[in-house]
Amino acid sequence: MNDFRLGVVETRFAELIWANEPLSSGELVKLCARELEWKKSTTYTVLKKLCDRGIFQNQDGVVTSIVSQKEFQSRQSRRFVEDTFAGSLPAFIAAFAEGGNLTDRDISEIRRMIDTYEGGGKI
């Protein structure tokens, strides 16, 4: 799982797979033609690229994820915090909160998540 950065178009393609998996490569071609206006060759080129990066697999014509959407987003988020805030989650939260973007509900949910994590649970 080398590079977990996706461009806008790759992200849209990945979201189609995650939302519809497992699906045959033929179904994926039809889906991409309808949703992205892609030709068959474009679909297979992007699919191969993301398979080579260890995000998806195409075995016997069935496309599935190796990395779930949730895991992918988690890794992207961690990388963003590392790259932008020197790995400091508190610095990220402070920067986010300064913009007045946290509602009372958000704050309560964050507290609940921290309490759950401190108690050894999974969020």
C-alpha positions in Angstrom: 0.0 0.0 0.0 2.4 2.5 -1.3 0.7 5.8 -2.1 -2.6 6.7 -0.6 -3.0 10.0 -2.4 -5.7 10.2 -5.0 -6.6 12.9 -7.4 -10.2 14.1 -7.8 -11.0 11.7 -10.6 -9.3 8.8 -9.0 -11.2 9.5 -5.8 -14.5 9.5 -7.7 -13.5 6.2 -9.4 -12.6 4.6 -6.0 -15.9 5.8 -4.5 -17.8 4.0 -7.3 -16.0 0.8 -6.5 -16.4 1.0 -2.8 -20.1 1.8 -3.2 -20.7 -1.1 -5.6 -18.2 -3.9 -4.7 -17.9 -6.6 -5.4 -18.6 -6.0 -9.1 -17.4 -7.5 -12.3 -14.9 -5.6 -14.4 -17.6 -5.4 -17.1 -20.0 -3.9 -14.7 -17.3 -1.4 -13.6 -16.8 -0.4 -17.3 -20.5 0.2 -17.7 -20.7 2.2 -14.4 -17.7 4.4 -15.4 -19.2 5.0 -18.9 -22.4 6.2 -17.3 -21.0 8.1 -14.3 -17.7 9.4 -15.6 -18.2 9.2 -19.3 -15.1 7.0 -19.6 -14.2 4.5 -22.3 -13.4 0.9 -21.5 -9.6 1.5 -21.9 -9.7 4.4 -19.4 -11.5 2.4 -16.8 -9.0 -0.5 -17.1 -6.0 1.9 -17.0 -7.1 3.6 -13.8 -8.1 0.3 -12.3 -4.7 -1.2 -13.0 -3.0 1.8 -11.5 -5.0 1.6 -8.3 -4.5 -2.2 -8.1 -0.8 -1.7 -8.5 -0.9 0.7 -5.6 -2.6 -2.0 -3.4 -6.0 -0.3 -3.0 -8.1 -2.6 -5.2 -7.8 -6.0 -6.8 -9.2 -7.5 -9.9 -9.2 -11.3 -9.5 -10.9 -13.4 -12.2 -12.8 -10.3 -13.4 -14.2 -9.4 -10.0 -13.2 -6.0 -8.6 -13.0 -5.6 -4.8 -11.1 -3.4 -2.4 -8.0 -4.4 -0.5 -8.3 -1.2 1.5 -11.7 -0.2 2.8 -13.0 3.3 2.2 -12.8 4.0 6.0 -9.2 2.7 6.2 -8.3 4.8 3.2 -9.8 7.9 4.7 -8.1 7.3 8.0 -4.7 7.0 6.3 -5.3 10.1 4.2 -6.3 12.0 7.3 -3.2 10.9 9.3 -1.0 11.8 6.3 -2.6 15.3 6.1 -2.0 15.9 9.8 1.6 14.7 9.5 2.3 16.8 6.4 0.4 20.0 7.5 0.7 20.1 11.3 3.9 18.2 11.9 1.9 15.2 13.1 0.1 17.2 15.9 -3.5 16.3 16.1 -4.1 19.0 18.8 -2.6 21.6 16.5 -5.0 20.4 13.7 -8.0 20.6 16.1 -7.0 24.0 17.3 -6.7 25.3 13.7 -10.0 23.8 12.8 -11.7 25.2 16.0 -10.4 28.7 15.5 -12.6 29.1 12.5 -15.7 28.6 14.7 -16.5 25.4 12.9 -17.2 23.3 16.0 -20.8 23.1 17.1 -21.9 22.0 20.6 -22.9 18.7 19.1 -19.4 18.3 17.5 -17.8 19.0 20.8 -19.9 16.5 22.6 -19.2 13.9 19.9 -15.4 14.5 20.2 -15.6 14.2 24.0 -17.5 10.9 23.6 -14.9 9.6 21.1 -12.0 10.5 23.5 -13.8 8.9 26.4 -14.4 5.7 24.4 -10.8 5.7 23.2 -9.4 6.2 26.7 -11.6 3.4 27.9 -9.9 1.1 25.4 -12.8 1.0 23.0 -12.8 1.6 19.3 -14.3 4.7 17.9 
